[in-house]
Amino acid sequence: MRYCINCCIHLLPNDLHRQCFRCRGPNHNNQKCPVCKGENRIPLYADSKQMKLLAVLEVRTDHSESWNGFFCLRKGKLCSLIFGLIIMTLVMASYILTGAKHGLLLIPSPFHYGAFTSNPSLMDNESLSDMKDHYQPSKMNISYVKDYPSIKLIIDTITSKIEFMTRQRPDLEELRKQEPHMFSVIPNKFLPNSKNPCWYEEYRGNTTTDPYATNSYALYSKRFRTIFDYLRKVFWNHLYHYKDKHYRLRCLPHFYIIGQPKCGTTDLYDRLRLHPDVRFSAIKEPHWWTRKRFGIIRLRDGFHDRYPVEDYLDLFDLAAHQIQGVLQSEAAKERGTMNSIIIGEASASTMWDNNAWIFFYDNSTEGEPPFLIQDFIHAFQPNAKLIIMLRDPVERLYSDYLYFASANKSAEDFHEKVAESLQLFENCMLDYSLRACVYNNTLNNAMPVRLQVGLYVVYLLDWLTVFDKDQILVLRLEDHASNVKYTMHMVFQFLDLGPLSEKQEALITKSPASNTRRPEDRSLGPMLPTTKAILRDFYRPFNTKLAQVLFDDAFLWKRT
């Protein structure tokens, strides 16, 4: 086909039609033109078949026609094309020249750790990357330097600033001033015939009153509503009636699994709840001590109304009903036997997450929190027992990254985030104490990976300022994974639980592990050797101190 394309498209302007190669000239007449004759809309034919115009992707012309088609372009379009080519050439030349000077990219951006923020909208532990852009005044190129010696200098600076200072324990009266309602609800003495801390509380509602109508856990989470629907049905049957008054049994946990995340706490929880004398809160990980009592549901959503202590106590009503059944049984009354059922609570944030303190406690000393979670737990339960499960902090951090990162996960991306987090931590340590940096909400939310969670000894020393060492059981995930039966026996002994039958013990110790790494994360492979070496250097002084405190070199994690 050799028809001029301009002659076959009636939509083109007449002036352009007149300049057409085949139609130009004074003798051209649309009515006489063999192509345009008598048609307002001329179909296009190729290989004797009619084709729709929009379906035509290419029209082939001979050499002379292509040149004339080129000259049919408007001058403006031609100039734009030439200008675009010039700009593209300049950009490519600039990119090549800049790449030749790649040494400039090794210079970190000038960043100095600023003052502690008090903006609630910045808190977001559950979406760690959201804070980064707000907190950083500029992009930190150091995170892209895969150069061990350069990052080692940062680690050396951090190590030189480490001081494990003893924390001042607050007075009980100071705690009462901070949480007067909590102290008015929880008594200072519990039932003498119950191993678990429980007490009777007068209930002033009637049979038509919904005892869980205002419970924040039930209001904010659909997955908890089934549990509370059941509690509503059985609530009135479990009230204790005495002298025309109604009383409900309230309980706190006897023990807490307090940490750490990605260290096997879920597996320990799942096995321990199979013991016939152990009960747990109605929901796993209520996070009340660290978050919900401050009104934190999701940190990225800001603050909500604070969850009162009554909402937290409601989570133990199922277990309280069973304890009450034991206490009121005729056999127990006759023999005066003690209730042996104990309640546990497992929130992996309890040990380390004190990020909310800066928004509620204003009498800070050099950036350190004046009150910690353990201060309040000890004030109510000085005899509470605490279980900590730890893991090689290097492997814990990588597992944490794989679990919480949402996209673009890779060993290379993990390396970059580690390098950037180390830079942020170093900048903080230049101006503040170790404890101030560890408990700093702004810094923790700015770091792309949670380096601070692996600083186990910092948290443990602070817990030891209020609890005795024999009240804390510290386990290693590596030991638990290699010998479940041994670690579970340690837990049973620590909690003074009764003996089990062979069948019961087999059920607990031989069940498959819980919350293992997802297949898609396993396919990413291990971290880079350089990243592992960097993290080993960073955590080494903290692991050394931890091994000294626990008198156990296994916590050096030299062989895991």
C-alpha positions as CSV (number, residue, x, y, z in Angstrom):
1,M,0.0,0.0,0.0
2,R,1.4,3.3,-1.0
3,Y,-1.5,5.8,-0.3
4,C,-0.5,8.9,1.5
5,I,-1.7,8.4,5.1
6,N,-2.6,12.1,5.3
7,C,-5.0,11.6,2.4
8,C,-6.8,8.8,4.1
9,I,-7.5,10.5,7.4
10,H,-10.3,13.0,7.0
11,L,-9.8,14.3,10.6
12,L,-6.6,16.1,9.7
13,P,-6.7,19.9,9.1
14,N,-7.2,21.0,5.6
15,D,-4.0,23.0,5.5
16,L,-2.0,19.9,6.3
17,H,-4.1,17.9,3.8
18,R,-3.2,20.3,1.1
19,Q,0.5,19.9,1.9
20,C,0.2,16.1,1.5
21,F,2.8,14.6,-0.8
22,R,0.3,12.9,-3.0
23,C,-2.4,15.5,-2.8
24,R,-0.5,18.8,-3.0
25,G,-0.7,21.0,-6.0
26,P,-3.3,23.4,-7.6
27,N,-5.0,20.6,-9.5
28,H,-6.0,18.5,-6.5
29,N,-9.7,18.0,-6.0
30,N,-11.2,15.9,-3.3
31,Q,-14.0,14.8,-5.5
32,K,-11.6,13.6,-8.2
33,C,-8.9,12.2,-6.1
34,P,-9.0,8.4,-6.5
35,V,-8.4,8.0,-2.8
36,C,-10.6,10.8,-1.3
37,K,-13.3,10.7,-4.0
38,G,-16.8,11.0,-2.6
39,E,-16.0,9.8,0.9
40,N,-16.2,11.8,4.1
41,R,-14.5,8.9,6.0
42,I,-12.1,6.8,3.9
43,P,-11.4,3.3,5.1
44,L,-7.8,2.1,5.1
45,Y,-7.1,-1.1,3.1
46,A,-4.1,-3.4,3.6
47,D,-3.7,-6.6,1.7
48,S,-7.2,-6.1,0.2
49,K,-8.8,-6.2,3.8
50,Q,-10.6,-3.3,5.4
51,M,-9.0,-2.2,8.7
52,K,-10.1,0.1,11.5
53,L,-7.9,3.1,11.8
54,L,-7.2,2.6,15.6
55,A,-6.0,-1.0,14.8
56,V,-3.2,0.3,12.5
57,L,0.1,0.2,14.4
58,E,2.5,0.8,11.6
59,V,2.3,2.1,8.0
60,R,5.3,1.2,5.8
61,T,6.3,3.8,3.2
62,D,9.2,3.9,0.7
63,H,12.3,5.9,1.4
64,S,11.1,9.1,-0.3
65,E,7.7,9.0,1.4
66,S,9.2,8.7,4.8
67,W,11.4,11.7,4.3
68,N,8.4,13.7,3.2
69,G,6.3,12.4,6.1
70,F,9.1,13.7,8.4
71,F,9.0,17.1,6.9
72,C,5.2,17.2,7.5
73,L,5.8,17.4,11.2
74,R,5.2,20.8,12.7
75,K,8.2,22.8,13.6
76,G,7.2,22.9,17.3
77,K,7.2,19.2,17.5
78,L,10.6,19.0,15.8
79,C,12.0,21.5,18.2
80,S,10.6,19.7,21.2
81,L,12.1,16.4,20.0
82,I,15.6,18.0,19.6
83,F,15.3,19.8,23.0
84,G,14.4,16.5,24.7
85,L,17.4,14.7,23.2
86,I,19.7,17.5,24.4
87,I,18.3,17.3,27.9
88,M,18.6,13.5,28.0
89,T,22.3,13.7,26.8
90,L,23.1,16.2,29.5
91,V,21.5,14.1,32.3
92,M,23.3,11.0,31.2
93,A,26.6,12.9,31.1
94,S,26.0,14.3,34.6
95,Y,25.2,10.8,35.9
96,I,28.4,9.3,34.4
97,L,30.5,12.1,35.8
98,T,28.9,11.8,39.2
99,G,29.5,8.1,39.3
100,A,33.1,8.6,38.7
101,K,33.3,10.5,41.9
102,H,31.5,7.8,44.0
103,G,33.8,8.5,46.9
104,L,31.6,11.5,47.8
105,L,28.7,9.1,48.6
106,L,30.7,7.7,51.5
107,I,30.4,10.9,53.4
108,P,27.5,10.6,56.0
109,S,25.0,13.3,56.2
110,P,25.5,15.8,59.0
111,F,23.0,14.5,61.6
112,H,23.0,15.3,65.3
113,Y,20.6,13.6,67.7
114,G,18.0,16.2,68.7
115,A,15.9,16.8,71.8
116,F,13.4,14.3,73.0
117,T,10.1,14.8,71.3
118,S,6.8,14.9,73.0
119,N,4.5,14.6,70.0
120,P,2.2,11.6,70.4
121,S,1.6,11.3,66.7
122,L,5.3,10.2,66.3
123,M,4.9,7.0,68.3
124,D,4.8,3.9,66.2
125,N,6.5,0.8,67.3
126,E,4.4,-1.3,65.1
127,S,5.4,0.5,61.9
128,L,9.0,1.3,62.5
129,S,9.7,2.8,59.1
130,D,7.0,5.5,59.4
131,M,9.1,7.5,61.9
132,K,12.3,7.6,59.9
133,D,11.5,10.4,57.4
134,H,10.1,12.7,60.2
135,Y,13.0,12.1,62.5
136,Q,15.8,12.5,60.1
137,P,16.7,15.9,58.7
138,S,18.4,14.3,55.7
139,K,19.1,10.9,54.2
140,M,21.9,9.0,55.8
141,N,24.2,7.6,53.2
142,I,26.2,5.6,55.8
143,S,23.4,3.0,55.6
144,Y,24.5,2.1,52.1
145,V,28.2,1.6,52.9
146,K,28.9,-2.1,53.0
147,D,32.3,-1.5,54.4
148,Y,33.1,-3.3,57.7
149,P,36.0,-1.0,58.8
150,S,33.8,2.1,58.4
151,I,30.9,0.7,60.5
152,K,33.3,-0.7,63.0
153,L,34.4,2.8,63.9
154,I,30.7,3.6,64.8
155,I,30.6,0.5,67.0
156,D,33.8,1.4,68.7
157,T,32.4,4.8,69.6
158,I,29.3,3.2,71.0
159,T,31.4,0.7,73.1
160,S,33.5,3.5,74.5
161,K,30.3,5.2,75.8
162,I,28.8,2.2,77.5
163,E,28.2,2.5,81.3
164,F,26.0,0.1,83.2
165,M,24.8,2.6,85.9
166,T,22.6,1.5,88.8
167,R,19.1,2.9,88.6
168,Q,17.4,4.7,91.5
169,R,14.3,2.9,92.6
170,P,11.3,5.2,93.1
171,D,9.4,5.4,96.3
172,L,6.0,3.7,96.7
173,E,4.3,7.1,97.4
174,E,5.6,8.4,94.1
175,L,4.0,5.5,92.3
176,R,0.7,6.1,94.1
177,K,0.6,9.7,92.9
178,Q,1.2,8.5,89.3
179,E,-1.5,5.8,89.3
180,P,-4.0,6.5,92.1
181,H,-6.9,4.6,90.5
182,M,-4.9,1.5,90.1
183,F,-3.9,1.5,93.7
184,S,-7.5,2.0,94.7
185,V,-8.6,-1.1,92.8
186,I,-5.9,-3.6,93.6
187,P,-5.6,-4.5,97.3
188,N,-2.3,-4.9,99.2
189,K,-3.3,-8.4,100.5
190,F,-4.7,-11.4,98.7
191,L,-6.7,-14.5,99.7
192,P,-4.6,-16.7,102.0
193,N,-6.0,-20.0,100.6
194,S,-5.0,-19.3,97.0
195,K,-1.6,-19.8,95.5
196,N,-2.6,-17.2,92.9
197,P,-3.1,-13.6,93.9
198,C,-6.9,-13.1,94.1
199,W,-9.4,-11.2,96.1
200,Y,-13.2,-10.6,96.3
201,E,-14.6,-7.4,95.0
202,E,-18.2,-6.2,95.5
203,Y,-20.3,-6.1,92.4
204,R,-23.0,-3.5,92.4
205,G,-24.7,-4.3,89.1
206,N,-27.9,-6.4,88.6
207,T,-28.8,-9.2,86.3
208,T,-29.6,-6.9,83.4
209,T,-26.2,-5.1,83.7
210,D,-23.6,-6.0,81.1
211,P,-20.3,-6.3,83.2
212,Y,-18.2,-6.0,80.0
213,A,-20.1,-3.2,78.3
214,T,-17.2,-0.7,78.6
215,N,-14.3,-3.1,78.4
216,S,-11.9,-1.6,75.9
217,Y,-10.5,-4.9,74.8
218,A,-14.0,-6.0,73.7
219,L,-14.8,-2.7,72.1
220,Y,-11.7,-2.3,70.0
221,S,-11.1,-5.8,68.8
222,K,-13.6,-8.1,67.0
223,R,-11.6,-11.2,67.7
224,F,-12.1,-10.8,71.4
225,R,-15.9,-10.4,71.2
226,T,-16.6,-14.2,71.2
227,I,-14.7,-14.5,74.5
228,F,-16.6,-11.7,76.1
229,D,-19.9,-13.0,74.8
230,Y,-19.2,-16.3,76.7
231,L,-18.2,-14.4,79.8
232,R,-21.4,-12.5,79.8
233,K,-23.5,-15.7,79.7
234,V,-21.7,-17.3,82.7
235,F,-20.9,-14.1,84.7
236,W,-23.9,-14.2,87.0
237,N,-23.5,-17.9,87.8
238,H,-20.0,-17.2,89.2
239,L,-20.9,-14.4,91.6
240,Y,-20.5,-15.1,95.3
241,H,-23.6,-14.1,97.4
242,Y,-23.1,-13.0,101.0
243,K,-25.5,-11.0,103.2
244,D,-27.5,-9.6,100.3
245,K,-24.5,-8.5,98.4
246,H,-22.8,-9.9,95.3
247,Y,-19.0,-10.4,95.0
248,R,-16.8,-11.4,92.1
249,L,-13.4,-13.0,92.4
250,R,-10.7,-10.8,90.9
251,C,-7.2,-12.2,90.1
252,L,-3.8,-11.0,88.9
253,P,-1.3,-13.3,87.3
254,H,1.0,-15.3,89.5
255,F,3.7,-15.2,86.9
256,Y,4.6,-13.2,83.8
257,I,6.4,-14.3,80.6
258,I,8.0,-10.9,80.0
259,G,10.3,-11.3,77.0
260,Q,11.8,-11.2,74.5
261,P,10.1,-11.0,71.1
262,K,11.2,-13.6,68.5
263,C,12.9,-15.6,71.3
264,G,10.4,-18.4,71.6
265,T,7.9,-16.9,74.1
266,T,5.0,-18.1,72.0
267,D,6.2,-21.7,72.0
268,L,6.8,-21.6,75.8
269,Y,3.3,-20.1,76.2
270,D,1.6,-22.8,74.1
271,R,3.3,-25.6,76.0
272,L,2.9,-24.2,79.5
273,R,-0.9,-23.7,79.0
274,L,-1.2,-27.4,78.6
275,H,-0.3,-28.0,82.2
276,P,-3.5,-28.8,84.2
277,D,-2.7,-26.3,86.9
278,V,-1.8,-23.3,84.6
279,R,-4.3,-20.8,83.2
280,F,-3.5,-17.7,81.1
281,S,-5.3,-14.5,80.3
282,A,-8.3,-14.8,77.9
283,I,-6.1,-13.3,75.2
284,K,-2.4,-13.7,74.6
285,E,-0.2,-10.7,74.8
286,P,-2.7,-8.1,76.2
287,H,0.2,-5.6,76.4
288,W,-1.6,-3.7,79.2
289,W,1.4,-2.7,81.4
290,T,3.4,-1.3,78.5
291,R,0.8,0.1,76.1
292,K,-2.9,-0.3,76.8
293,R,-2.9,1.5,80.1
294,F,-1.5,4.5,78.3
295,G,-4.2,4.3,75.6
296,I,-2.0,2.9,72.9
297,I,-3.7,0.4,70.7
298,R,-1.6,0.8,67.6
299,L,1.1,3.3,67.9
300,R,0.7,4.6,64.4
301,D,-2.9,5.5,65.3
302,G,-1.9,7.8,68.2
303,F,-3.5,7.7,71.6
304,H,-7.0,6.5,72.6
305,D,-8.7,6.5,76.0
306,R,-6.6,4.7,78.6
307,Y,-7.6,1.2,79.4
308,P,-8.4,1.1,83.2
309,V,-7.1,-1.6,85.4
310,E,-10.6,-3.2,85.5
311,D,-10.4,-4.0,81.8
312,Y,-7.1,-5.8,82.4
313,L,-8.6,-7.8,85.3
314,D,-11.5,-8.8,83.1
315,L,-9.1,-10.9,81.0
316,F,-8.5,-13.2,84.0
317,D,-12.2,-13.9,84.7
318,L,-12.2,-17.3,83.0
319,A,-9.4,-18.4,85.2
320,A,-10.9,-16.7,88.3
321,H,-14.1,-18.7,87.7
322,Q,-12.1,-22.0,87.9
323,I,-10.2,-20.9,91.0
324,Q,-13.5,-19.9,92.6
325,G,-14.9,-23.3,91.9
326,V,-12.0,-24.9,93.7
327,L,-12.2,-22.5,96.7
328,Q,-15.9,-23.1,97.1
329,S,-15.9,-26.9,96.6
330,E,-17.0,-28.9,99.7
331,A,-13.8,-30.9,99.7
332,A,-11.7,-27.8,99.8
333,K,-13.7,-26.3,102.6
334,E,-13.5,-29.5,104.7
335,R,-9.8,-30.1,104.3
336,G,-8.8,-26.4,104.1
337,T,-6.7,-27.1,101.1
338,M,-5.1,-24.4,99.0
339,N,-6.0,-23.7,95.4
340,S,-3.1,-24.8,93.3
341,I,-4.2,-23.2,90.0
342,I,-2.0,-20.3,88.9
343,I,-2.5,-17.7,86.2
344,G,0.1,-16.5,83.7
345,E,0.3,-13.5,81.4
346,A,2.6,-13.5,78.3
347,S,3.3,-10.1,76.7
348,A,6.8,-10.1,75.1
349,S,6.8,-6.3,75.4
350,T,6.7,-6.2,79.2
351,M,10.5,-6.6,79.7
352,W,11.7,-3.8,77.4
353,D,8.9,-1.5,76.1
354,N,8.8,1.7,78.2
355,N,8.4,3.9,75.2
356,A,5.3,5.7,76.5
357,W,6.9,7.1,79.7
358,I,7.9,10.4,78.1
359,F,4.3,11.3,77.3
360,F,3.1,10.8,80.9
361,Y,6.0,11.3,83.3
362,D,7.5,14.7,83.2
363,N,10.1,14.5,86.0
364,S,12.7,13.0,83.8
365,T,16.4,13.0,84.9
366,E,18.7,13.5,81.9
367,G,16.4,11.8,79.5
368,E,15.9,8.7,81.7
369,P,12.4,7.5,82.6
370,P,11.6,8.1,86.3
371,F,9.2,5.1,86.4
372,L,9.4,1.7,84.7
373,I,6.8,-1.1,84.2
374,Q,8.5,-3.2,86.9
375,D,8.1,-0.5,89.5
376,F,4.3,-0.8,89.4
377,I,4.2,-4.6,89.1
378,H,6.4,-4.9,92.2
379,A,4.3,-2.4,94.1
380,F,1.2,-4.7,93.7
381,Q,3.0,-8.1,93.5
382,P,6.3,-8.2,95.3
383,N,6.3,-12.0,95.1
384,A,5.5,-12.2,91.4
385,K,7.6,-14.6,89.3
386,L,9.1,-13.6,85.9
387,I,10.2,-15.8,83.0
388,I,12.5,-14.5,80.3
389,M,13.3,-16.3,77.1
390,L,16.4,-15.0,75.3
391,R,18.1,-15.8,72.0
392,D,21.4,-14.9,70.3
393,P,20.6,-11.1,69.7
394,V,22.2,-11.3,66.3
395,E,19.8,-14.0,65.1
396,R,16.9,-12.4,67.0
397,L,17.3,-9.1,65.1
398,Y,17.3,-10.8,61.7
399,S,14.2,-12.9,62.7
400,D,12.5,-9.7,63.9
401,Y,13.3,-8.0,60.6
402,L,11.9,-10.9,58.5
403,Y,8.7,-11.0,60.6
404,F,7.9,-7.3,60.7
405,A,9.3,-6.0,57.4
406,S,6.5,-5.8,54.9
407,A,8.2,-5.4,51.5
408,N,11.5,-5.6,49.7
409,K,13.0,-8.0,52.3
410,S,16.5,-9.2,51.5
411,A,19.9,-9.7,53.2
412,E,21.2,-6.6,51.5
413,D,18.3,-4.5,52.7
414,F,18.7,-5.8,56.3
415,H,22.4,-4.8,56.1
416,E,21.5,-1.3,55.1
417,K,19.0,-1.0,57.9
418,V,21.5,-2.3,60.5
419,A,24.1,0.3,59.4
420,E,21.6,3.1,59.6
421,S,20.3,2.1,63.0
422,L,23.9,1.9,64.3
423,Q,24.5,5.4,63.2
424,L,21.4,6.6,65.0
425,F,22.3,4.8,68.1
426,E,25.8,6.3,68.1
427,N,24.5,9.8,67.7
428,C,22.3,9.3,70.8
429,M,25.1,7.9,72.8
430,L,27.3,10.9,72.1
431,D,24.8,13.1,74.2
432,Y,22.9,10.8,76.5
433,S,23.3,7.8,78.8
434,L,22.9,4.2,77.7
435,R,19.6,3.9,79.6
436,A,18.3,7.2,78.1
437,C,19.0,5.9,74.6
438,V,17.5,2.4,75.2
439,Y,14.2,3.8,76.6
440,N,14.0,6.7,74.1
441,N,10.8,6.5,72.1
442,T,11.9,8.8,69.4
443,L,15.2,7.0,68.7
444,N,13.5,3.6,68.9
445,N,10.9,4.5,66.4
446,A,13.5,6.1,64.0
447,M,15.7,3.0,63.8
448,P,14.7,0.8,60.9
449,V,15.5,-2.3,62.9
450,R,15.0,-2.8,66.7
451,L,18.6,-3.0,67.8
452,Q,17.7,-2.0,71.3
453,V,15.6,-5.1,72.0
454,G,18.7,-7.2,72.0
455,L,20.4,-5.2,74.7
456,Y,19.1,-7.8,77.2
457,V,21.3,-6.9,80.1
458,V,20.2,-3.3,80.3
459,Y,16.6,-4.4,80.9
460,L,17.5,-7.3,83.2
461,L,19.6,-5.0,85.5
462,D,16.6,-2.6,85.8
463,W,14.3,-5.5,86.7
464,L,16.8,-6.7,89.3
465,T,16.6,-3.3,91.0
466,V,13.1,-4.2,92.2
467,F,12.9,-8.0,92.0
468,D,15.2,-10.6,93.6
469,K,17.2,-12.8,91.4
470,D,15.5,-16.0,92.5
471,Q,12.2,-14.5,91.2
472,I,13.5,-14.4,87.6
473,L,14.1,-17.4,85.4
474,V,16.2,-16.7,82.4
475,L,16.2,-19.3,79.6
476,R,17.9,-19.5,76.2
477,L,15.9,-20.4,73.1
478,E,18.8,-22.4,71.8
479,D,18.6,-24.7,74.9
480,H,14.8,-24.9,74.6
481,A,15.0,-25.9,70.9
482,S,17.6,-28.6,71.6
483,N,16.0,-30.1,74.7
484,V,12.4,-29.0,75.3
485,K,11.8,-31.5,78.1
486,Y,14.7,-30.1,80.2
487,T,13.6,-26.4,79.9
488,M,10.0,-27.3,80.7
489,H,11.1,-29.1,83.8
490,M,13.0,-26.0,84.8
491,V,9.9,-23.9,84.3
492,F,7.7,-26.4,86.3
493,Q,10.2,-26.3,89.1
494,F,10.4,-22.5,89.1
495,L,6.6,-22.2,89.3
496,D,6.3,-24.9,92.0
497,L,3.9,-26.9,89.8
498,G,2.9,-30.4,90.8
499,P,4.2,-33.6,89.0
500,L,2.7,-34.8,85.7
501,S,1.8,-38.1,84.4
502,E,3.9,-39.5,81.5
503,K,1.0,-38.8,79.1
504,Q,0.6,-35.2,80.3
505,E,4.3,-34.6,80.0
506,A,4.5,-36.1,76.6
507,L,1.7,-33.9,75.4
508,I,3.6,-30.8,76.6
509,T,7.1,-31.7,75.5
510,K,6.5,-33.5,72.2
511,S,4.1,-31.1,70.5
512,P,5.5,-29.3,67.5
513,A,7.2,-25.9,67.9
514,S,5.0,-22.8,67.6
515,N,5.5,-19.6,65.7
516,T,8.4,-20.8,63.6
517,R,9.8,-18.8,60.7
518,R,7.5,-18.6,57.7
519,P,8.5,-20.5,54.5
520,E,8.7,-17.3,52.4
521,D,11.1,-15.8,55.0
522,R,13.3,-19.0,55.1
523,S,13.7,-18.7,51.3
524,L,15.5,-15.4,51.7
525,G,18.5,-17.2,53.3
526,P,20.8,-16.0,56.1
527,M,22.1,-12.5,56.6
528,L,25.3,-11.4,54.9
529,P,28.5,-12.5,56.7
530,T,29.5,-8.9,57.0
531,T,26.3,-8.0,58.7
532,K,26.7,-10.8,61.2
533,A,30.3,-9.7,62.0
534,I,29.0,-6.1,62.6
535,L,26.2,-7.2,64.9
536,R,28.5,-9.6,66.8
537,D,30.8,-6.7,67.5
538,F,27.9,-4.4,68.6
539,Y,26.3,-6.9,71.0
540,R,29.5,-8.4,72.4
541,P,30.0,-6.0,75.4
542,F,26.3,-6.4,76.3
543,N,26.5,-10.2,76.1
544,T,29.6,-10.2,78.2
545,K,27.9,-8.2,81.0
546,L,24.8,-10.5,80.7
547,A,27.0,-13.6,81.2
548,Q,28.6,-12.0,84.2
549,V,25.2,-11.1,85.8
550,L,23.8,-14.6,85.2
551,F,27.1,-16.5,85.9
552,D,26.7,-18.4,82.7
553,D,29.0,-18.1,79.7
554,A,26.3,-19.7,77.5
555,F,24.9,-16.1,77.2
556,L,28.0,-15.1,75.3
557,W,26.5,-17.0,72.4
558,K,29.9,-18.0,71.1
559,R,28.4,-21.3,70.0
560,T,24.7,-21.3,69.2
